[in-house]
């Protein structure tokens, strides 16, 4: 979650306009069980616009597809050197930012439990003064809704939510994410919805590195003391799923800023994930959260900034209102919620036609942590999602 300021960031290029119909691209939650087993038999396909493929290989191997190796070579990047620590070089010439340049070679064993626990929240917050001064169409600020701890085990009681870990120039970082149905491959999914700022720095940076998704992180909700010396299976019961494909909006890539900026209404992303070892699919069998009425929306995530520590999943339920940073930007959803940074990218759910669907994700919030705002998911978001499913899903 990022704090927002209303001063407009430097913009590069032309933003795509997102349709304002908030539920046009409501994404159904997957209803199928983590640790799936169906082998992927899909043949290679060309990446589509606005998406990128990560370099991948079998466990213990540095083999990558020839086109990815060629692309890395064009930027002066050697795959073996990258895996040996070259990924820590964030020099401008090595920090790839174009949609087509995303690469994420699997580094087996990188995300150990202690490294996950050391990750800092990817915060996108604005001062209370700036939030109050936001311009454009909007509703009164909601009252704070105290975040409630989710019941454990999470795989029995929560939406299919987990943690998204990644490396940035500032160090190890963490967000939240949600598995969504792969519309072209019913019954199984390797698609994860999260925030754009959890995968890409926006207008003044590039793609983050070593991005992994950990479903049902700390599934039993154990305390820090209880997790002392815990093994990987206790922290990540379904393993680490590397994001070998990623897509975010042009609006975020061009307009995203440290506090959200003009990219905030476009702050969403889709990941295609695969296990650290092998080629299994992510078949998820998590229950969907109960709804408290047709107008109610719930936000789920792993808040990591104080007073939270990132170890447990929390949720907020509220009726959303509108929030706008500027008159020339699309309005966003806003709910009262005390979750802090680390909950960024976590899914927002409501019931539509009797089905629990994802309708937004946490993007920004104020520094006093009284509410959250997330993008409306219109035609552009739907196109991004369907392209990811069509081109990379089922692999």
N, C-alpha and C positions, 0 to 999 in steps of 0.2 A: 504494500500500500504506500502511496506517495502523498506527501503533503502538497498542496497546490498553492501557487501564487498566481495572481491574475495578470502580472506583467507579461506581455506576449513574448515568447522566446523567438530567437531567430528562426525563420522558416526557410526551408530549402525546397524548391519545386512546388508543384501544385498538388494540394490534397484532393483525394477523392471524397465526394460527398456521400455520407452514409444515410440511408433511408431512416426516417424518424419513427417508423412503426416499430414499437419496442419488441413485439413478439413475433415479427415476421419470420425470424430465423430461429425460433425456439428449438433447442437441441434436446432430443430425448435422451435420457440417461440409459446407459447400457444395462441390460438385465441378464447378463450371462456370467464365472468364478475364476478369480485370479489364479495365475500360475497355469494357464491354459496349455493345450498340448497339440493343437492342429498344426502340422507342418505347412509352411508357406510354399506354394507351388507357382505363385504368380511370376511371370517372366518380367524382365526389366522393361521399364517404360521411361519415356523422357519426362523430366520435370516440367511442370506447367508454370505459368507466370506467377510471380509472387511467392514461390516456394523454393526451398533449397534442400539438397541432399547432403547428409553427413557421410564422411568416409567411415566405412565399417569393415570389420573383419572377424573371423572366428577367434574364439578365445585363444590368447597366446600368439596370434598372428598379426602381422602388420599389413596384410594384403588388403588393398582397397580397389574399388572399381577403377578401370583405366581412366575414365573421364574425370573422376575426382582427383586421381593422382596428377593428371595433366593440369587440372585447375590449380591445385596446390603448387605445382612446379611453376606455373605462370606467375605466382606471387612469391616465388623464392622460398617456398616452404617444403621441407623434406619430412615425409610422414614419420619416419623412424625417429628423427630428431625431435619432432613435435611430441611424440609419445614419451620420449626420454626427458622432457621438460621444456622443450622449445615453445610449448603453448603458453608459457609464462611471459613471453615477449609480447608486450602490448604496444610496441611502436606503431605509429600511424600506418606505416606501409604494410605491417603484418596483421593489423586489426581489420578484418574483412567486414564490410558493411552492406554491400548490395544483396538484394534478395537471393540472387543466384549463387552467392559465394559462401553460404553457410556450410561449414564442415565441422564434424564432431567425432573424430576417430575414437573408438572404444579404448580406454586405458584401464585394463583389467585391474581390479583391486584398489583403484584410486579412492573411491568413496567408502572408506571404512567408517564404522560407527562414530569414532571420536572426531573424524573430519566433518561428518554431518552435524554433530552437536556443536561444532565451533562456527558453523555458518551464520552469518549475520543477515538480518532481514533486509529485503530489497524495498526500502522505504520510499514512498511517494506521498509526501504530506505537504499541506500548505498551512500557513499560519492562520489562526482564527480570524485575524483582521482581514487577511486576503480572501479567506473563504466567504466572509460576510459581504465583502465588496464585489463579489463575482457578478458579472453583468449578464444580461440575457434573460430569457424566459425561465422561470423557476418557481418552486413552491416554498413556503416557509420552512426554515430549518427544522428537522425533526428532533424530538427529544432523544436523549441517549437511551439505548436499549442495552442492558447488561448482557454481555455474552455468556452463554451457558455451556458448560462442559458437555461434550457428547457422551452418550453411553458407550460402554465397552462390552465386548470387542467391537471395534468400529466396523468390521466387515459384516456384522449382524445388524447394526443399528443406524448406520450413516449412509449417505450417498457415497458413490465410489470416488472418494477424495483421497489425495495423498500429498506428498511434498515434492516440489521441483527444486533440485539443487543445481547450482552452476558456479562457474568461476568468472569473476569480473576483474577489471584492473584494481579494484579495491580489496579483492580477496574472495573467499568463499561466501556464497550468498544463498538465500533460500526464499522460495515462494510456495504457493499451494497450487494444486491443479485437480482436474476432474476428468475421469474417463467418460467419454460420450459414445453413443452408438455410431458404428460405421454403417451408414445407410446402404452401402453397396455390398456389405458382408454381414448379413444378419447373424446374430448369435455369438459373434466374437468381435473384439475391437482392439486395436492398438493406437487409438486416437485419444489424445489428452488435450483438454481445453485449459488455457491459462491466460495470463496477461502478457501483452506485448513487451512490457518493460521487464519481464522475467526471462526474456530470450534475446532482446536487442536493446542497445542503449539509446536508440532514437537518433535525432538529427545530428548529434555531434559525436557519434560513436559507431559501433558495429555489433556483430553477433557476439553473444557471450559463449563461453566454452565449457566443455565437459558437462553438458546438460543431461541430467538423469531425472526420472520420475520414480518415486518410491510409494507404491500404493499402500494405504493403511499403515503409514509410518507409526511405530510404537502402538500396534493394534490394541494392546491391553491397557494403554494409558498409564504406564508405570511412571513413578516419580524419578527425579534425577538420581536420588540415592539408590533406588531399586535398579536403575539401569547402569550403575557403576560396574564396569567390567562385563557388561552385557555383550553377547556375541551378535554377529550380523543378523542372524535369523530372528532374534528378539526385537531388533530395531527395524529391520526390513523383512517382514515375514514372507513377502512375495518377491523379494529380490530387488535389484536395481535395474531399471529399464532405460537404456540409453536412447536419447532422441536422435535417431538417424536421419529424420526429416523434420523440417520446421517451416512454418509459414506465419507471417504476421502481416498486418495491413500496411499499405503504402503510407497511409496517414500517420501511423506510428513511426515508421522508418524515417519519414521526412520531417515530422513535426514533434516527435516525442522529446521531452526535456527532463532534467533531474526532478522537477516537481510536477511532471505530467505534461504541462504546457498545452499547446494546440493539438498535440497528439492524444490527449487523454480520452476524448470521445471515440478514438479508434484503437484503444489499448486492449487488444485481444490477440490471441495466437493459438495455433493448433500444432501439436507435436505428433509425429509418428514415432512410437517407441518400440524397442526390442530388448530382450534380456541381455545381460552382460555376457552370458555364455549361451550358445545355441541359438535356435531360430524359432522358438515357441511363440505363439500369439498370446496376448494378454486377454484371457477370457475372464470376465469379471462377474461375480455373482453376489454383489452387494445389494442390500435392500435400499430403497429410496426413502428419504425422510418423510415423516407425516406432514400433511398440510393443515394449517389452522384456519382454513377458509379460502375462498376463491381469490380474495384480494391480497392475501398474505404472501410475502416473499421471504425465503430463508437464505442466509449467506453462511457458508461453511468454510473453515480454513484452520490453519495452524499459526496463530499469532505468536510472534517470537520476541517482540520488543516489550519491555516492562509494562505492566506487571506480569506478563506471561513469559514463558521461557522456551516456547516452540516445541515442547514435548507432547502436548495434548491437542486434540481437535476440539474446536469450539463452534458455536452457531449463534446466530441472531435471527429473530423473526420479527418482521415489521411490514407495514403497508408502505410501498415505495412512493416517493414523490419525484418531482423533476428538479434537476440541477443543471445550470449552464454556466460555463466559464466566460463566455462572450456571446454577443448577439449573432455573430457569424459562424458559430460552432453548433453542432447538434447538441440537444439536451441529453443528459445522462440520467440514469436511475439513481436515487439516493434513499438510503434507509438509516434509521438510528442504529448504532452498533458501537460497542466499545472495543472491538478487536483492533489490534495494532499491526505494525509491519510484520511481514511473514505470512499474513493472511492474503496478501496480494495474489491475484490469479485464482483464488478460491471461487467455486461456483455459487451462483445465486439460482434458487429453484422456486418454482411455483407449480400449481396444478392447472393444466390447460386441457379441457375436454377429458377430464378424468385421468390424465397421465402426468406424472411429475416430470418436468422438463427444466433444462438449464436455460435461463433467459439473460444472464449477464455474468460478469466476474468482477471481483474487487479490483479497483484501479487506484483511486486516490481517497484521501481523507484529511481532516484537519489535525493539527499537532496536538490538540487536546483530546483526540480519539473519542469523539462523540457520535460520529456518523461515518458511513462509507458511501462512495459513489462508484458506479460501474457503467460501462458503455451500453447503449441500446444496440441490439444485434439486428441489423437490417439486411438489405440485399447484398451489400459487399461482404458482410460477415458470413452470410449463408454461402456465397460463391466461394469464399476462401475454404470453408469447411467441406463443401461438396467436391471441390477440386482436389483437396487432400485425400478425401475418401476414394475418389475415382482413380486418382493417379498412384497413390501409395498404399491405400488401405488393403488389408488382407495379406500383406507381405510378412 
